[in-house]
């Protein structure tokens, strides 16, 4: 299982709306994530909108993103979410910055 961390930046004026959107993630989106091996998926945010995401996958970050790119629901979700992020012209998952793991305690 690969541990993946990534970063994005939510527009400060849209932080509350972004949080609200994640209180009711579409069931079909959740199922697609599960179907493609996204496990222990969490999002964390600093007060300035810096977003840290974490998930575990049986393959790689690139493979996990490629698998989700085959899902129509992911295209709809990404289109609905793209306006929340700074520096994102298209889908946010295309601009996620993968972070390098420097320590892990099992």
N, C-alpha and C positions, 0 to 999 in steps of 0.2 A: 504494500500500500504506500503510495506516495503522498506526502504532506505538501500542500500547496498554499502559499500566502500570496496575496496580491493587493495592490493599492489603486484607488481611484480618488477623485475629489468631487464631492457633492457641492453644488452652488449653495453658499451660506444662506441665501434667502429662501431656499427650497428644502432645507433640512427637515423641518416638521412635516412637510408634504411627503418627502421621501420616506421618512419613518412610517407615516400613515399607510403608504402603499405597501409596505412590508408587513403590516398587521394582517393583511388579507391577500397573501400571494395566491394566485390562481391555482386551484388543485391540479389542473393539467400541467402547469409549469413544474410544480413540486414532483409530480409523477415522472415527468421527462428527466429531471435532475436525478432522481433515484434510478430510473431505467439505465442511465448512462454512467452510473457508478459514483455520483457525487455523494459522499458520506460526511457526516459531522460538519456540514456546511454552516458557517457562522459569518456574520458581518458585525464589525465594530466600528464606531465612529467617534472621532475627536470633536470637540465643540466647534472647530473651524471647518468641519465638513470632510476632513481627511478620513477616508474609508479604508479599513483593512478587512479583507476577506480571507477566510481560511476554509479549506475543505480537504478531504482525503479522497484519493482516486486510485483504482487498481493500475492505471496506466501512467500518463503524464499530463501536465497542464495543457499542452498542445492537443493531445488526443481527447481530453475531456471537453475542451472548447470545440474541437472539430465535430465531436459527436453531438453536442448541443446545437451546432449550426445546421444539422439535418432536421431539426424539429421546427415545425411551423409555429408552434406555440412560443418557442424561444424568439423567433423573428418578431412576433407580435409583442412579446414582453420587452425585448430590447428597444423596439420602436417607441413603446410607451414610456420607457425609462430614460431614453437618451437625453432628454432636455434637462434632467437633474444634474448632469455632470459638467464640470469645467473641462475644456479642451477636447470634447468628444463631438466629432462631426457626424459620425455614424453610430453604430452600436457600441455600447460601453465594453462589451466583452472583446471587442477588437482592439481596445486600447488599454486593457488591464496590464499593469506593470507587475510581472512576477517578481516576488521577493526571494532572495537567497536565504535559505535556512542556515543559521550560524550556531544554533544550539537546540538540543532536544533532550528532555528528561523523560524516559519511558517509565 
